[in-house]
Amino acid sequence: MIRHEPENEPLERYAGGEIEVRPGRVNRWLLVVYAVLAVWGVWYLFACWRVS
């Protein structure tokens, strides 16, 4: 789904215009993914990296 943004919003282009960045918020599901990965990383650090 393509959202059409107003023309007056600032737009940054990288890689010759292939990547476009608009100001906005991070989706909630992505924040949940970040939080789960952080918790898993801390658990893994203590549970699986025991030095013999």
N, CA, C and O atoms as a CHARMM CRD file, in Angstrom:
* protein
*
  208
    1    1 MET  N      0.83800  -1.17600   0.00000 PROA 1      0.00000
    2    1 MET  CA     0.00000   0.00000   0.00000 PROA 1      0.00000
    3    1 MET  C      0.88500   1.24200   0.00000 PROA 1      0.00000
    4    1 MET  O      1.75800   1.37800   0.85700 PROA 1      0.00000
    5    2 ILE  N      0.67700   2.11400  -0.91300 PROA 2      0.00000
    6    2 ILE  CA     1.46400   3.33300  -1.02300 PROA 2      0.00000
    7    2 ILE  C      0.64900   4.49900  -0.46900 PROA 2      0.00000
    8    2 ILE  O     -0.48300   4.74700  -0.88500 PROA 2      0.00000
    9    3 ARG  N      1.25900   5.20500   0.48000 PROA 3      0.00000
   10    3 ARG  CA     0.60700   6.39200   1.03400 PROA 3      0.00000
   11    3 ARG  C      1.14400   7.61300   0.32000 PROA 3      0.00000
   12    3 ARG  O      2.35700   7.77700   0.19200 PROA 3      0.00000
   13    4 HSD  N      0.26600   8.45600  -0.13700 PROA 4      0.00000
   14    4 HSD  CA     0.68800   9.68800  -0.78200 PROA 4      0.00000
   15    4 HSD  C      0.76400  10.78200   0.25500 PROA 4      0.00000
   16    4 HSD  O     -0.22700  11.10000   0.91200 PROA 4      0.00000
   17    5 GLU  N      1.94300  11.35800   0.40100 PROA 5      0.00000
   18    5 GLU  CA     2.19000  12.40900   1.38200 PROA 5      0.00000
   19    5 GLU  C      2.08100  13.76600   0.70300 PROA 5      0.00000
   20    5 GLU  O      2.31200  13.88000  -0.50100 PROA 5      0.00000
   21    6 PRO  N      1.73400  14.78400   1.45700 PROA 6      0.00000
   22    6 PRO  CA     1.71800  16.13300   0.88600 PROA 6      0.00000
   23    6 PRO  C      3.10300  16.53000   0.38500 PROA 6      0.00000
   24    6 PRO  O      4.11900  16.10000   0.93000 PROA 6      0.00000
   25    7 GLU  N      3.12800  17.33200  -0.63000 PROA 7      0.00000
   26    7 GLU  CA     4.39000  17.73300  -1.25500 PROA 7      0.00000
   27    7 GLU  C      5.24600  18.63000  -0.36400 PROA 7      0.00000
   28    7 GLU  O      6.45300  18.73200  -0.58400 PROA 7      0.00000
   29    8 ASN  N      4.65100  19.28200   0.63800 PROA 8      0.00000
   30    8 ASN  CA     5.42200  20.23900   1.43600 PROA 8      0.00000
   31    8 ASN  C      6.17200  19.57600   2.58500 PROA 8      0.00000
   32    8 ASN  O      6.90100  20.26800   3.29500 PROA 8      0.00000
   33    9 GLU  N      6.02900  18.26400   2.80700 PROA 9      0.00000
   34    9 GLU  CA     6.77500  17.58600   3.86400 PROA 9      0.00000
   35    9 GLU  C      8.22300  17.41500   3.43300 PROA 9      0.00000
   36    9 GLU  O      8.51000  17.13600   2.26900 PROA 9      0.00000
   37   10 PRO  N      9.14500  17.58800   4.40700 PROA 10     0.00000
   38   10 PRO  CA    10.56400  17.40500   4.06400 PROA 10     0.00000
   39   10 PRO  C     10.84100  15.93900   3.70500 PROA 10     0.00000
   40   10 PRO  O     10.32700  15.02200   4.34500 PROA 10     0.00000
   41   11 LEU  N     11.63700  15.74700   2.70500 PROA 11     0.00000
   42   11 LEU  CA    11.95600  14.40700   2.22500 PROA 11     0.00000
   43   11 LEU  C     13.45600  14.33200   2.00700 PROA 11     0.00000
   44   11 LEU  O     14.03200  15.17900   1.32500 PROA 11     0.00000
   45   12 GLU  N     14.09500  13.31200   2.59100 PROA 12     0.00000
   46   12 GLU  CA    15.52500  13.10100   2.39900 PROA 12     0.00000
   47   12 GLU  C     15.71000  11.92000   1.47000 PROA 12     0.00000
   48   12 GLU  O     15.03000  10.90200   1.60100 PROA 12     0.00000
   49   13 ARG  N     16.62600  12.05600   0.53600 PROA 13     0.00000
   50   13 ARG  CA    16.88300  10.97600  -0.42400 PROA 13     0.00000
   51   13 ARG  C     18.32800  10.52100  -0.30600 PROA 13     0.00000
   52   13 ARG  O     19.24900  11.32600  -0.17200 PROA 13     0.00000
   53   14 TYR  N     18.49700   9.20200  -0.35900 PROA 14     0.00000
   54   14 TYR  CA    19.81900   8.58900  -0.30500 PROA 14     0.00000
   55   14 TYR  C     19.94500   7.59500  -1.45200 PROA 14     0.00000
   56   14 TYR  O     18.94700   7.19000  -2.04700 PROA 14     0.00000
   57   15 ALA  N     21.16300   7.21100  -1.75200 PROA 15     0.00000
   58   15 ALA  CA    21.46200   6.20800  -2.78900 PROA 15     0.00000
   59   15 ALA  C     20.86300   6.60600  -4.12700 PROA 15     0.00000
   60   15 ALA  O     20.24900   5.78800  -4.81200 PROA 15     0.00000
   61   16 GLY  N     21.04200   7.84400  -4.48600 PROA 16     0.00000
   62   16 GLY  CA    20.56100   8.29800  -5.77700 PROA 16     0.00000
   63   16 GLY  C     19.05100   8.33400  -5.89600 PROA 16     0.00000
   64   16 GLY  O     18.51700   8.20700  -6.99700 PROA 16     0.00000
   65   17 GLY  N     18.35500   8.50500  -4.78500 PROA 17     0.00000
   66   17 GLY  CA    16.90800   8.58800  -4.80900 PROA 17     0.00000
   67   17 GLY  C     16.18900   7.26000  -4.61400 PROA 17     0.00000
   68   17 GLY  O     14.95900   7.21400  -4.61800 PROA 17     0.00000
   69   18 GLU  N     16.95600   6.17100  -4.44200 PROA 18     0.00000
   70   18 GLU  CA    16.32200   4.86600  -4.24200 PROA 18     0.00000
   71   18 GLU  C     15.73500   4.71900  -2.84200 PROA 18     0.00000
   72   18 GLU  O     14.76600   3.98500  -2.64900 PROA 18     0.00000
   73   19 ILE  N     16.32100   5.42000  -1.85700 PROA 19     0.00000
   74   19 ILE  CA    15.83400   5.37100  -0.47900 PROA 19     0.00000
   75   19 ILE  C     15.30700   6.74400  -0.12600 PROA 19     0.00000
   76   19 ILE  O     16.02700   7.73700  -0.23200 PROA 19     0.00000
   77   20 GLU  N     14.04600   6.80700   0.29700 PROA 20     0.00000
   78   20 GLU  CA    13.42200   8.06200   0.69500 PROA 20     0.00000
   79   20 GLU  C     13.04500   7.99200   2.17000 PROA 20     0.00000
   80   20 GLU  O     12.47600   6.99900   2.62200 PROA 20     0.00000
   81   21 VAL  N     13.36100   9.04300   2.91700 PROA 21     0.00000
   82   21 VAL  CA    13.09200   9.07500   4.35300 PROA 21     0.00000
   83   21 VAL  C     12.17900  10.24900   4.64700 PROA 21     0.00000
   84   21 VAL  O     12.45100  11.38100   4.24800 PROA 21     0.00000
   85   22 ARG  N     11.08600   9.96400   5.35500 PROA 22     0.00000
   86   22 ARG  CA    10.15000  10.99800   5.78800 PROA 22     0.00000
   87   22 ARG  C     10.10600  11.00100   7.30500 PROA 22     0.00000
   88   22 ARG  O     10.30900   9.95400   7.92000 PROA 22     0.00000
   89   23 PRO  N      9.84800  12.13600   7.92200 PROA 23     0.00000
   90   23 PRO  CA     9.69900  12.14000   9.38000 PROA 23     0.00000
   91   23 PRO  C      8.45100  11.37200   9.78300 PROA 23     0.00000
   92   23 PRO  O      7.44600  11.39400   9.07200 PROA 23     0.00000
   93   24 GLY  N      8.51200  10.70300  10.90700 PROA 24     0.00000
   94   24 GLY  CA     7.35700   9.93800  11.34800 PROA 24     0.00000
   95   24 GLY  C      7.65600   9.17700  12.61800 PROA 24     0.00000
   96   24 GLY  O      8.69600   9.37300  13.24800 PROA 24     0.00000
   97   25 ARG  N      6.73300   8.30700  12.98800 PROA 25     0.00000
   98   25 ARG  CA     6.88100   7.51500  14.19700 PROA 25     0.00000
   99   25 ARG  C      7.25800   6.08800  13.84600 PROA 25     0.00000
  100   25 ARG  O      7.03400   5.61700  12.73100 PROA 25     0.00000
  101   26 VAL  N      7.84100   5.41000  14.83300 PROA 26     0.00000
  102   26 VAL  CA     8.15300   3.99300  14.67600 PROA 26     0.00000
  103   26 VAL  C      6.89800   3.20900  15.03900 PROA 26     0.00000
  104   26 VAL  O      6.25600   3.50400  16.04700 PROA 26     0.00000
  105   27 ASN  N      6.54400   2.22200  14.23800 PROA 27     0.00000
  106   27 ASN  CA     5.36300   1.41400  14.49500 PROA 27     0.00000
  107   27 ASN  C      5.47500   0.68600  15.82600 PROA 27     0.00000
  108   27 ASN  O      6.56800   0.32000  16.25800 PROA 27     0.00000
  109   28 ARG  N      4.32300   0.47800  16.47600 PROA 28     0.00000
  110   28 ARG  CA     4.31800  -0.18900  17.78200 PROA 28     0.00000
  111   28 ARG  C      4.83200  -1.61900  17.68300 PROA 28     0.00000
  112   28 ARG  O      5.55200  -2.07400  18.57200 PROA 28     0.00000
  113   29 TRP  N      4.47900  -2.33200  16.62500 PROA 29     0.00000
  114   29 TRP  CA     4.92400  -3.71600  16.50000 PROA 29     0.00000
  115   29 TRP  C      6.44300  -3.78700  16.39700 PROA 29     0.00000
  116   29 TRP  O      7.05400  -4.74200  16.87800 PROA 29     0.00000
  117   30 LEU  N      7.05200  -2.78500  15.77500 PROA 30     0.00000
  118   30 LEU  CA     8.50100  -2.78500  15.65500 PROA 30     0.00000
  119   30 LEU  C      9.14400  -2.48300  17.00700 PROA 30     0.00000
  120   30 LEU  O     10.19300  -3.04300  17.32600 PROA 30     0.00000
  121   31 LEU  N      8.54000  -1.61400  17.79800 PROA 31     0.00000
  122   31 LEU  CA     9.03900  -1.35700  19.14700 PROA 31     0.00000
  123   31 LEU  C      8.94400  -2.61400  20.00800 PROA 31     0.00000
  124   31 LEU  O      9.83100  -2.88300  20.81900 PROA 31     0.00000
  125   32 VAL  N      7.86900  -3.38300  19.83100 PROA 32     0.00000
  126   32 VAL  CA     7.72600  -4.64500  20.57100 PROA 32     0.00000
  127   32 VAL  C      8.81800  -5.62700  20.14200 PROA 32     0.00000
  128   32 VAL  O      9.38800  -6.31800  20.98600 PROA 32     0.00000
  129   33 VAL  N      9.11000  -5.69400  18.86900 PROA 33     0.00000
  130   33 VAL  CA    10.16800  -6.57700  18.38300 PROA 33     0.00000
  131   33 VAL  C     11.50900  -6.17300  18.98700 PROA 33     0.00000
  132   33 VAL  O     12.27200  -7.03600  19.42100 PROA 33     0.00000
  133   34 TYR  N     11.80800  -4.87800  19.02000 PROA 34     0.00000
  134   34 TYR  CA    13.05300  -4.40300  19.63500 PROA 34     0.00000
  135   34 TYR  C     13.12600  -4.79900  21.10300 PROA 34     0.00000
  136   34 TYR  O     14.17100  -5.25700  21.56700 PROA 34     0.00000
  137   35 ALA  N     12.03100  -4.63100  21.84100 PROA 35     0.00000
  138   35 ALA  CA    12.00600  -4.96000  23.26600 PROA 35     0.00000
  139   35 ALA  C     12.21200  -6.45700  23.48200 PROA 35     0.00000
  140   35 ALA  O     12.97300  -6.85500  24.36400 PROA 35     0.00000
  141   36 VAL  N     11.54000  -7.28800  22.68400 PROA 36     0.00000
  142   36 VAL  CA    11.68800  -8.74300  22.82400 PROA 36     0.00000
  143   36 VAL  C     13.12100  -9.16300  22.50800 PROA 36     0.00000
  144   36 VAL  O     13.68200 -10.00600  23.20800 PROA 36     0.00000
  145   37 LEU  N     13.71200  -8.59700  21.48200 PROA 37     0.00000
  146   37 LEU  CA    15.09800  -8.93500  21.15100 PROA 37     0.00000
  147   37 LEU  C     16.06000  -8.50800  22.24600 PROA 37     0.00000
  148   37 LEU  O     17.02500  -9.21800  22.53000 PROA 37     0.00000
  149   38 ALA  N     15.81500  -7.36300  22.86400 PROA 38     0.00000
  150   38 ALA  CA    16.67700  -6.90400  23.95200 PROA 38     0.00000
  151   38 ALA  C     16.57700  -7.83700  25.15400 PROA 38     0.00000
  152   38 ALA  O     17.59500  -8.20100  25.74300 PROA 38     0.00000
  153   39 VAL  N     15.35600  -8.22700  25.52300 PROA 39     0.00000
  154   39 VAL  CA    15.16900  -9.14500  26.65000 PROA 39     0.00000
  155   39 VAL  C     15.80400 -10.50000  26.34000 PROA 39     0.00000
  156   39 VAL  O     16.48300 -11.07400  27.19200 PROA 39     0.00000
  157   40 TRP  N     15.59000 -11.01200  25.13500 PROA 40     0.00000
  158   40 TRP  CA    16.18800 -12.27700  24.75200 PROA 40     0.00000
  159   40 TRP  C     17.72400 -12.17900  24.78500 PROA 40     0.00000
  160   40 TRP  O     18.39200 -13.11400  25.22600 PROA 40     0.00000
  161   41 GLY  N     18.27700 -11.06500  24.32600 PROA 41     0.00000
  162   41 GLY  CA    19.73100 -10.90100  24.32300 PROA 41     0.00000
  163   41 GLY  C     20.31700 -10.92700  25.72400 PROA 41     0.00000
  164   41 GLY  O     21.36000 -11.54300  25.94300 PROA 41     0.00000
  165   42 VAL  N     19.66700 -10.27300  26.67600 PROA 42     0.00000
  166   42 VAL  CA    20.14700 -10.28300  28.05900 PROA 42     0.00000
  167   42 VAL  C     20.03400 -11.68400  28.64200 PROA 42     0.00000
  168   42 VAL  O     20.95600 -12.15400  29.30900 PROA 42     0.00000
  169   43 TRP  N     18.91300 -12.35600  28.39600 PROA 43     0.00000
  170   43 TRP  CA    18.74400 -13.72900  28.87300 PROA 43     0.00000
  171   43 TRP  C     19.82900 -14.63200  28.29100 PROA 43     0.00000
  172   43 TRP  O     20.44500 -15.41000  29.01900 PROA 43     0.00000
  173   44 TYR  N     20.06300 -14.53300  26.99900 PROA 44     0.00000
  174   44 TYR  CA    21.05200 -15.36800  26.33300 PROA 44     0.00000
  175   44 TYR  C     22.44200 -15.11400  26.89100 PROA 44     0.00000
  176   44 TYR  O     23.23000 -16.04400  27.06700 PROA 44     0.00000
  177   45 LEU  N     22.73900 -13.84900  27.16800 PROA 45     0.00000
  178   45 LEU  CA    24.04900 -13.48900  27.70900 PROA 45     0.00000
  179   45 LEU  C     24.31500 -14.22500  29.01200 PROA 45     0.00000
  180   45 LEU  O     25.40200 -14.76900  29.20700 PROA 45     0.00000
  181   46 PHE  N     23.33300 -14.24500  29.90300 PROA 46     0.00000
  182   46 PHE  CA    23.53100 -14.87200  31.20500 PROA 46     0.00000
  183   46 PHE  C     23.30000 -16.38600  31.18400 PROA 46     0.00000
  184   46 PHE  O     23.94800 -17.10500  31.94400 PROA 46     0.00000
  185   47 ALA  N     22.41500 -16.87900  30.35500 PROA 47     0.00000
  186   47 ALA  CA    22.06000 -18.29900  30.36400 PROA 47     0.00000
  187   47 ALA  C     23.02600 -19.15400  29.52600 PROA 47     0.00000
  188   47 ALA  O     23.31200 -20.29500  29.88900 PROA 47     0.00000
  189   48 CYS  N     23.51200 -18.62600  28.44200 PROA 48     0.00000
  190   48 CYS  CA    24.26000 -19.46300  27.49700 PROA 48     0.00000
  191   48 CYS  C     25.73900 -19.13900  27.38100 PROA 48     0.00000
  192   48 CYS  O     26.47700 -19.92200  26.78300 PROA 48     0.00000
  193   49 TRP  N     26.20600 -18.03100  27.91800 PROA 49     0.00000
  194   49 TRP  CA    27.59900 -17.65300  27.78500 PROA 49     0.00000
  195   49 TRP  C     28.37200 -17.88400  29.06600 PROA 49     0.00000
  196   49 TRP  O     29.12500 -17.01600  29.50800 PROA 49     0.00000
  197   50 ARG  N     28.19200 -19.02800  29.65500 PROA 50     0.00000
  198   50 ARG  CA    28.93400 -19.33600  30.87900 PROA 50     0.00000
  199   50 ARG  C     30.34300 -19.76500  30.50200 PROA 50     0.00000
  200   50 ARG  O     30.53700 -20.63300  29.65100 PROA 50     0.00000
  201   51 VAL  N     31.31200 -19.14800  31.14200 PROA 51     0.00000
  202   51 VAL  CA    32.71400 -19.48000  30.86500 PROA 51     0.00000
  203   51 VAL  C     33.10100 -20.68500  31.71500 PROA 51     0.00000
  204   51 VAL  O     32.85900 -20.70700  32.92200 PROA 51     0.00000
  205   52 SER  N     33.69900 -21.67900  31.08000 PROA 52     0.00000
  206   52 SER  CA    34.08500 -22.89900  31.80700 PROA 52     0.00000
  207   52 SER  C     35.34700 -22.69500  32.59300 PROA 52     0.00000
  208   52 SER  O     35.81300 -23.61700  33.26200 PROA 52     0.00000
